[in-house]
Amino acid sequence: MDRLPLSGLQILDLSRVLAGPLATQILGDLGADVVKVERPGDGDDTRHWGPPFVGDDAAYFLSLNRNKRSVSIDLKSPEGIDAIRRLATRSDVLIENFRPGLMAELGLALEDLRRGTPGLITCSLTAFNEEVPDAAGRPGYDIMVQALSGLMSVTGEPNGRPVKVGVALLDVITGLHAAIGILAALHERERTGRGRHVSVSLFDASAAAMVNQAANLLIGGIVAGPMGAAHPNICPYQAFQASDRPFILAAGNDRLFGRTCEVLGHPEWADDRRFVTNEERVRHREDLIDLLGEAFASKTAAEWIDALEGAAVPCAPIRSMDEVFASPEGAALIESVVDPGRGSTLRLVRSPIRFDGTVLDTRHAPPLLGQHTDDILPET
């Protein structure tokens, strides 16, 4: 692609760990020049969250920091604070995820930076909404908010111990909201010439991500619990155990359920008064799942998936990570990135965004700590 959508935009990234770096990686993938500010000596925490490592940097860090330049700045020094002020004057966006109030304590109050550069868009990521005083200053790690937002209460098997989602999904969701807010502010600035302050809290984004489970409570008074792979509002829509391994069935409407019954050799189940509509299937979930479970146990997952796909019923094997990237669709998402700084070629997951069918190739490998300090600071 000759010119990426955000080419020419400058992002000053004071964030670290996951949500903020994910947001700025998205902006970098879209063409922005992202300057990542890191602590001298150890840098972003995720550089050390391994193994595995490539050189001194963990795979965790490498997954979140392509298409960025790294500058090492000591924010505890007057020189470092002055460098940030100068970088902010030539930036379009500044993003940070320090504890509330710390930027002001450092002499970098965001309102002051915007006053000096009216077009500057600032973005703060916090653990909790700053309008809730008792919570605003609390730390926020993804696992804490998985517990506090209700996600862990609906994850896992019935009557089992609470289980977190296997990745820091709420950090990912928060990072996506931050990127969306920044892009909206950039669009508005085209009309007004002025920047905005965008704020997203991990808790707010996470509670909003509970979507139908939250609405089930607020509208229906239903306090959800863990259901394994099942769905609270659709049935059958869950994992079933075949003779060799589990697989997923997603018969999300009456028509698909009827096709499933045909595949199983029990078309009469679709006419059973207990199962004739989704509402009735949800009400009589246990009866239906017992019948389906016994039937599905008679053949392999591959046999059932072949038969169900032949009837246009949504279904899927439950893949392990190695199976994901051995599949044609997974392999197509792997990008080999030449990394001169580490003397290696990195295999990374490329951006999922395409423009006119064209993939967004990585322009810069994830930077070494402070790799671009000498290049960037003289530019200010």
N, C-alpha and C positions, 0 to 999 in steps of 0.2 A: 504494500500500500504506500503510495507516494507521500501522502501527508495524512497523519493520524488526526482524529477529531480534536484532541486536546493539545496538539503541537503548539508550542509557543507559550504555554502556561507554566508558571513556576510554582511548585508546591514546597513549602517549608515544613518538614515532618519532624516534630518533636515527640512523636508517639513511640511506644515500644510494646513488645510482646505480640499480641495477635490482632485485636479489633482495629486499632489505628493503622498498623502496618498493612493489614489486608486492604483497608480503604485506600491507602496511598498506592499500593501495588496496582489496584484497579485503575487509578488515575494515571499511573505510570504506563501501564499497558495501553491505555488510550492515547498516549503520546506526550503527557506532561513530563516536565523535567522535575523529578522528585529529589530534593536534597534531604537526606536522612541525617539528623543530628544525633550523635551518640556520645556517651560518656567516654572520656579517655581511659584506656586500660582494659576495660572489660566490655564496653558497648552494650548493645541490646541484650537483655537477659536470655533471649532465645538462642543466641550464639552458643550457649553452653548447655542447652537442653538436649542432651544426647546420652548415649550413642543412638544412631550412627553419626559420624562426623566426616566431613571432607576438609582436610587440613585442620584448622582450628575451629571451624564453624559447624554447628549441628545441622542436620537435615531440616529440622524444625525452622531454623532461621532461613535457610535457603528456599523454603516453600513460600515465604511471605515477602521477600525483599528483592525480587528481580526488578529491572528497569529503574534503579535508584542509584544515586551517588551518595557516598558516606563521608561526612565531615565530623571530625572529633573536636568537640567544644566542651570546655569545663564551665558549666553553668554556675559554679560557685565562685568564679572569678569575675572581676569587673570587665576584663578583656573579653571573656566569653559572653557576658550579657550584652556588651556593646556589639559584638559580632552578630548576635541574634537580632538586635534592633536593626542593624544595617541590612541583614539578609531579609528581614520582614518588609523593608521599604521597597524591595524589588520583587516581592512575591505576590502572587495572586491569592494563594490560600496558605494559611498556617493551621496545622492540626496538632493538638496536644492531648495527652491523657494523664496528666499529673493529678494529684489530689486537689480538690477545689481550694482555691486561694493561693496555691503555691506560685503560680505565674506572677501574681501581684506581689507576693513576698520577694520574688527574685528581681522585681523592678520591671516586669514584662506584662503588666496588666493588659489584657486583650483590648479593652476599650481605649487605652492610650495608644496602642499600636494602630488600631483602626482610625483613631482621630488623626494620627500623623499620615496615614495612608488610607484615605476614605474608600478606595476600591478594594481593600483587603478583606477577604472572607476568612473568618476564623471558625474553627471547629473544636469543640471540647467533648471528649468522651469521658464520662464519669461512671461510677458504679451505680449510683442512685440519683434520682431526680433532685436537683438542688433546691427545689421548692419544699422538700420534706426535710426540715432542719435536723431531726434526730438521726436521719440516715445518710445525709449528704456526704459526711466525711468518712464513712466506713469504707474499708477496702472491698474490692469486688473481684474475686476470681471466678472463672466460669463455673467451677464445681459448686461454689457457694450459691451462685444465682440459679443454677439448675435446681438446687434445693429450695431456694426462696421463691422462685417463680412458679413452682408447682410442677415443673417438668419431671423431676425425679419421682413425684408422687404418682405419675401415670406411666412410668417406664419400668419395665420388668414384668415378671410373671405374677399372676394373682397369688396373694398370700406369701409372696417372696420378699426378700430384703430389697430396699430401695436401690435402684441402679441408675447410674448416670449414662447419658448418651456417650458413645465410644469416641467422639471427637469433641473439641470445645465448640460445639455448634452455636451456642448463644453468643460467643465472641464473634463468630463468623456472621451471624445475623446482625449484630450491632455494627460491625464494619460495613456491611452492605447498606444499612440505613444511613451511616455517615456518608458514604460515597454518594448515595441518592440525594441527601440534603445538600451536599457541596455542589453537585451538578445543578440542582435547582437554583441555588444561590448564584452560581456562575451565569445561568440563563437570565435570571432577573437583573443581574448587573449590566447585561447588554442593553437593557432598557433604561435603567436608572443611573448607572454609573457608580453606584454605591454598593459596598459589600454588606454582608449579613453575618451575624454570629449564629452558627449552627451548633446545637447541642443534642446529644443522644446519650441516654443512660443505659447501661447494660441491663438493669432491672426492667426499665420501661420497654425496651425492645424485646426482652425475653417474655414478659407477661403478655405483650401484644402478639407474640408468636404462638401463644397457646390457642389462638383463633377459635375453632369450634368447641374446644374443651372449656375455654373461658365463657363462651356464649351459652353452652349447656348449663353452666352454673348460674350465670346472670339472668338468663331467660327462663330456664327450666328448673333451677334449684338443684341440679344434679351435681353432686360432688364425685368427680371421677376417681377411679383407682386404676392400678396397673392391669392391663389386659393382654400382656405378652405382645404378640404381633397382630392382635385383633383390633377392629375399629369400633368405637362406641356407637356410631350412627349408621353403619353399613354392615350387612351380613349376607353372604360370606365374603370376607375381605381380610384375609389373614394367612398365616403359614399353616401348612399341613405336612404331616410326616408321611412320605412315601416309603416304600420298602427299603430304600437305601439312604435317603437324605431328605431334608425338608425342602419345600418349595412354596412359593407364594401364589395364591389365587386371589384375583381382584374382580369378582363378579359384582360390579357396582350398580346394577339395575336388574329389573325383573327379566328383561330379555336375555341378558348374559347369564342369569341364574338358570333360566330355562335351557340354554345351550349346555351349561355345565351338567345339568341333570341328564340330558341326552347323551353326552360323552360318557357319563358314569353308567349308562344303561338303566337309569331310573327316571324316565320322563314323568312318571306319576308324582314325583316329589314336587314338581313345579305347580301341580294342581292341588296339593295338600293345603287345606285351609290355614294350617300353621305357617306355611311358607309362601303363600301366593303373592304377597307384597313384601317389600323391604321392611316396612313397619312391623309386619307379623314375624318376619324372620328375625328381626332384632329382639322382639318379645320372646320368641321361642328359640333363641340362640343355642342353648345347650342341647336341645333335641336335634337340631339341624347339624351342629358340629359333630355330635356323636355319629350320626349317619354318614356324613361326609368323611370323617376321619377313618372310619372302618373301611369305607370303599377305597379311599386313596392309599391305604396301607397295602393294597394287593398288588401294586405294580411299582416300578421304579419312577423316580422323578422325571427322568428323561422321557419315559413312555407317556406319562401324563401330560407333560409340557407339549410334546409333539401332538397329542390328540387334542388338547385344549386350544393350542394355537391353530390347528386345522379347523376348529370351529369358531375361530376369531374371539376366543375368551382370553382376556388379559391374564398372564401368569408369568412366572419367572423363577429360575433357580436362585438360591441364596448363595451368592458368590463369596469366596474369600478374597482378600486383596490381591493375591497373585493371580487368581482367576479373572479379576476385573481387568487388569492390564495385559492379560494374555488374550482377551477378547478383541475382536476387530474394532469395536467402538472405543474400548479403553486404550488400545495401542495407538489409535489415531490421535489421542489426547496427549501422548508423551512427546515431549520436545527435547532434543539433544542440544544443549547450550554449551558452546565453547567458553571455557572459563580460564583465560590466560593467567589471572591472578593466582589461582590455585593449581595451575598446571594440569587441568583435567577437563573432561567433558561431563557436564551434569545432565542427568535425566530428570526432568521436571515435568509437572503437569502444566500444560499451557493454559492461557486464558480461554474460557469457554465462549467468549464473545467473538462473533464473526460479523464483518461488514461486507455485504454483497457476496457472501460466501467465502470471503477471504479471512484466513486466520490471522490473529495478532501475534506475530513472532516476537520473541524476546530480543530486545535491542542490546541490553546490558545484563551480564550475569550479576547475581547478588554481590554487592561490594564487600571487599575486605574492610575491616574496621579502620575508619579514617583514610581510606584509599584516596579520596579526592580532596582532602583538606587543603593541600597546597594549591590545587586548581581553583577551589571555590572561594576561599577567604580573600585572596587578592582581587577577585572579581567584585567584592563588595565595596 
